[in-house]
Amino acid sequence: MNSSATAALSARPSAASGEPRLLAGWYATGRPAALSDHLGRYGPPPVPAGKGGRTSVPLVEAVEAAGLTGRGGAGFPTARKLRAVAERRGRAVVVVNAMESEPASRKDQFLVTVAPHLVLDGAVLAAVAVGADTVHVCLPRDRAAQYRQLSAALDERRRARLDPVRLRLHALPHAYVSSESTSLVRWLNGGPARPQGSPPRTHERGVDRRPTLVDNAETLAHLALIARYGPDWYRRAGTPDEPGTTLVTVSGAVAAPGVLEVALGTPISTLLDRAAGPTDPLRAVLLGGFAGTWLPAAHLDTPLARRDLAPLGAAPGAGVLVALPRAACGLSETARMLAYLAAHSARQCGPCHFGLPAVAEDFTTLATGRADPGLPARLRRRTGLLPDRGACRHPDGAARLAASALHTFADDVGHHLAHGPCPAAHRPPRVPVPPATPPETWR
């Protein structure tokens, strides 16, 4: 065994469920990892078997055995995406989705800042496995400092002649739906960063009409660790059904908001404790982000896992947890989020062009105490019409948020209808929501 491999094994992140993996280097040093730091901890990335690889275990099989799922929100099995691209004819393309357009999330920004080479390793390993010769890394153009930092990381790798594929960095318009996979492909092909609803699918014909793999930055960082340490190591954290760790952005009424790395299956209450605990008694938590679900405080002992959250109509989503105190108004918070989602829709189909603005307007009317008694029924009817009808899943997420708010804050709905807005409606907001203004450009 050579010295670099020995160093990588000796620096292996702990398999204990409470220890960091993706953020191990950050916790060890407290500084972003330069290439020398990264190689000293992990060694060079192994060459995966597959199209051009020469190791004994194909990467796709290792990822499948590990049970890795996407960390961008949908939770799709990563091995199935890899296989779908690898089985197509012709040279493939890999796209790293580091857009993170979810306003309440900071996990991908933090990961790319402190461990850029782990993300880039994963992208290169995936590229070799599926037969790609190019990796496109996509960031929002309003994060200039992060663009410079990642550009420097790419320069380090080029000087070291580390990668067998070409890596290109791009700065895209920052709109909520611009992080959707077909939006990235459409922009890379010279079009607007809006979702493309019609076939063919991305893995069939994406960038430059080539088979294209689009994966979230965190997902690719996990892939890089699986390639090094194997699926058995990966499964030592998490649950049998949902193995591994995940990054979660915790904010709201907690003493120490920030990005945490936790094992899947960790109770939500434990995540709040890891953020130094709630600062006030909680009414609910927003789970998954603006396309997520309000979960009443009575369910805080629920494990952060799809299997456990599904009966409650919730999912981990984009790794967001916002703690809402009892003193806040959930209807007002939801109205602001829906107004933002309506402003950031692509306006390419009926649900986004007409339905989503109508739902947002109704919720604003309800939050301000100007609603008529028939408004809740109208809202439920309208939110029921939004899912599965759009060019992308944007209206589905907005409908999920609105429906969960009507359920979780049902007592507030009655108060707002009968007595006008509650006192909490006039207090400063607890969920960070950008201005509800349409994007300046899609190109």
N, C-alpha and C positions, 0 to 999 in steps of 0.2 A: 504493500500500500504506500503511495507516495505521500509526501509531507502535507500537501494541500488537502488531500482526502482525510488524513489523520486529524488535521486541524478542524475540518468541517465536522467530523464525527464527535470530536471532543467538545465542540461548541454547540452540539445539537440542542435545540430548545427543549425544555422539559416537557415530558408527556403528561405530567400531572394536570388535572382539569383546571386547577386554579392558577396555573402559570402561563405567561404570555408566550406566543409562538411568533406571530407576525411582528410583534412589537418587542421581541426579546432584546434586540440590539439597542433599542431606544431606552428600555429600562436599565440595561447594563451600563450605558455610557451617558445617557441624557443628551445626546447630540445626534443630528442626522448622519446617516451612514454614507461616507464617501466610498468609492469603489474599493480602496485598500481595506477599509473597515469591513466591508461586505465580504470580500474574498477571504479575509482573515477569519471571519466567523463561519462562513458556509463553504468556502472553497469555490472553484469554478462550477458553473452549472453542468450537470451530466447531460450527455447527448442522448435524447430519447430514441428508442427504437421506433420504427415506422418508416416513413418516406425519407430514407437517407440516414436513419439512425443505426447505431450498432450496439446498443446495450441489450441485456438479456430479457428484460421485461418491457414490453411496449408501454409507452406513457398512457395511452388511452385505456388500456386494461388496468393499469395502476390507479388511475383516477376513478375508474368505475368501481374497483374494489374498495377504494377509500370512501365512496359515497359522497363525493364533493358535489354540492349544488351551488348555483349562481348566487352571488351576494349582492346583486344589483336591485333585487326586489322580487323578482318572479320565482326564484328558487328552482330553476330548471336544472335537471341533471347535466353536469358539465361534460361528462363522457359522451352523452348522446349528441351534444353539439359538436364535439371534436370529431366523432365518428361520421356525422352527417357531412362535414366538410371534407374529411379525409377520403371519403368514398366517391367524391365527385371527380370528374376528369379535369385535367388542366391544373396549372399553378394556382394555388390558393392565396388568400390575403388574410392577415390577422389585424383586427382593430381593437385597441385598448380603450375602453370607455372609462375615462377618468373625469367625465363632465360633472357628475354629482350635482344635478340641478335641483335636488330636493333641498329647500331652504333650511330645514331643521337638521340636516345631516352635515357632518364634518369628517366622517371617518375616512373617506377616500382621499380627501385633501391631506389629512394628517398622515396617512399611510404613505402616500407619494412623497410627502415632505421628508419623513424620517427614514423610510426604507425604499427609496426609488428603485434600487437595483434588484430587490426581491420581486417587485412588480415586473420589471423589464426582463428578468430571468424567466419568469413564467410566460411572458409573451413570446420570447424567443424559443423556449422549449415547446410551446404549443405550435409555433410556426413550423419548426422542424418536423413535429409529429404529423401535421396535416399536409405537409408539402408546400408550405408558403415560402415565398422569397422576400416578402415585404411585411413589415409591421408598422401600422399607422397608430400613433398615440394621440388621442384627442383630449384637449383641455379647453375650458371656457376662456375666452380671450380677455375677460376682465380680471383674471388672476395672473397679472404680469410677473409677480415675484415667483410664483410657482412655475411659470413657464421658463423663466431664466434658470431656476434651480434644476429643472428636469432637462433643459437643454445642456447644462453643464454636465449632468450625469451621462447623457448620450455622448458627449464629447470624450469623457473619460473612457467609455467603452470602445469608442472608435480608435482612440490612441492605443488602447491595450489589445486591439484586434480580437476582441472577445467573442463577437457574434458572427455566425455564419449567414445571417440575413440582414437586410437593410432595415434600419429603423428611422422613421420620419415623425416629426412632431408638428402638430397642427393646433391652431387657436381658433375656436369656433364661436359663433354667437351664443350668448348665454340666455336661453329661454328654457322654461320648464320641460317642454317636450323635445328639446334639442338633444337630450340624452337618450332618447329612444333609439334603438339600434338602427332602424331604417332611416332615421334622421341623419345619423352619422354617415351612413353609406351614401345617402342622397347628396349630402354636402361634399363629401370626398369626390363624388362624381361631377361636381360643378354646379349642383343645384342648391336650393334653399335647405336649411337645417330643419325641415319639417318632416313628420312621419310619412312614409310611403305605404299606403294601405293595400295596394293591389299586388298580386303575384308578379314575378316570381319571388320566392322567399330568399332571404339574404344568403343562406348557405348554398343555394342553387346558383344565383347570379347576383353578386353584390358589387363591390368596388371594381371598376373597369370590367364589369360583366363577368368577374371571376368568382369562384366559390369563396365565401367570406365568413370568417369566424369573428363574431363580436362578443367580447367578454369584459366584464367589470374588472376594475383594477384590483380589488381585494380578491376576487376569484382567482386571478392569475397568480397572485402572491401565494395563495394556498397551494396552487398547482406546483409552484416551484419547490415548496417544502415536501410535497408528496413525491416529486421526482427524486429528491435527495434521500428521504428517510423512509419512504414506502407507505403503503396503505395501512399496515398493522399499527405503525406508530401513529398515523393520523387518527385512527379510530380509538386511541386511548383517551381521547377527550370527547365530550359530547355524549350522545345517547346512541344505542345500537341502530335506531332508525334515522337519526340525524347526527352524524358524527362531526367532530371537529370543533373549532372555535369560530367566533364571529366578532366583528367590530360593531359597537353600538355607541351612538352619540346620545348622551344623557344630558338633558337640560331642563329648564323650568324651575320648579320649586325644590331644588336640591342645593346642598351646601357647596359642592364641588363639581360643577358641570364639566363635561369633557368627553373624550373618546375612551372607551373601555374595550378590552378584549376579554371575552368570557366564553366558556364552553356552552355550546347549544344545550338546552335543557336546564340552564340556570334559572331559578325563580326570579320573576321580575322584582320582587321585594329585595332580593340580594343585589341586583343591579343598582337599585336605589341606595342601598347601604354602601355599595362600593363607591358611589358618588357622594359619600359622607352623610347620606340620609336626607330625608325631606326636611325642609325648613319650616313647613306648615302642615297641618293635617290635610290630606289629599282627598280630592273629590273623584279624580279619574286620572288616567294617563293616556296620552296619545301615542299609539304604537304603530310604527311603520311609516310615519310621515304624513304629508298632506294627502296622500292617496291611501292612508291607513284607516285606523279604527280607534274610536274612543273606548277605553276599557274601564269600567267602574272600579273604584278602589277596593271593592269586595273581592276582586279577582287578582289581587297583586301577588298572591302566592302561586299563580299559574307559571309553569316553566316556559321559558322562551324557546319554543319549538312548535313547528307547524302542527304537529299531531295534537298537541295539547291546546293550542289556541284556536284551531279550526272550529270546535263546537261553540266557541264564543263569537264566531264570525270574524276572527282576527288572524293575523300572521305577522312574523317578524318584519316583513317588507324590506325597506331600505335601511334597516338597522337604526331606527330612531325611537327614542323614548323621552317624551316630554311630560313632566309631572305637573299636574294642574291642581292648585290648592282649592280648598272649599270656598275661599273668599273670591275666587274668579268666576266669571260668567262663561260657561262652555258654549253657549249659543253665540255670544259676541265673538269669541275666539274662532269658532267655526265659520261664521259669516265672513270674517276677514280672510280666512284661508280660501273659501270658495270664491270670493271676489278676485283674489290673486289667480286662482286656477282658471277662472273664466277669462281673465285678461291675457293669460299666457297660453290659451288654446291656439291651435294652428288655424282654426276657422275654415277647415277644409270639408267638413261634413255636418249634417244636420244636428247631431247631438252636441257638438262643440259650438256651432254657429248660433243655434237657437236655444237648445235645452239647457246647457250649462249656465249661460247668462241668466236665464229665467230662474233657475234654482238658486243661483247666487243672490239675485234680487229679492226673491221670496225670503231667503234666510236673513238678509239685511233688514227687511221689513219686520220679521219676527223678532230679531235681536233688539231692534229699537222700540219694540212695544207698539207698533202701529198696525199689527196684523188683525185680520178678521177671523172669526172662529173657523172658517172653512180652509184657512191656509195650511194647517198641518196635513189635512187629507190631500190637498193639492200637491204639497211637497212630496208626500209619499208616492203619489201617482207619478209625478214627474221623475223622481229619482229611480222609480222602477222602469221607466222607459229608456234611461240612458245606457245601461250596460249592454255590451255585445252588439252595439249598433254603429260604433265609430270606426274611423280608419286606424285608430290605435286604442290603447287602453286608458287614455287620459280621462274620458268621461266616466269610465267604470270606477276609477279611483275616487273621483269627485262624488259620485253617487254613493259609494261605500262610506265616505267620510260623513256626508249629510245624513244618511240613514242611521249611522251609529250615534250621531249627535242627538237625533230625535228620540232615540231609545234611551241613551245614557242620561240625557238631561230632560227627561219627560216632565219632571216636576217643574223645571224652569219654563218649559213650554207653556204649561198651564198658568203659571204666574205671569208670564209676559202677555198672554192673551187676556187675562182677567184684570191685571193691575198695572200693566205697562212694564217697562224694563226694570230689572232688579238693580239694587244699588251697585252690585259688582260690575254691571255693564259699563259703568262710567270710570272704572279703575284702569290703570295702565295695563296693556296686554301682557300676557305671559308667554305666548308662543311667538317666536320671531317670524314675522311675515313681511316680505319686501312690499314696496308700493304696488298697488294693483294697476299697473300701466302696461300696455302691450309692448313687446320687444321692439326696439328701434329698427332692427334689421334681422332678416333670416339668412343673410349671406355674408 
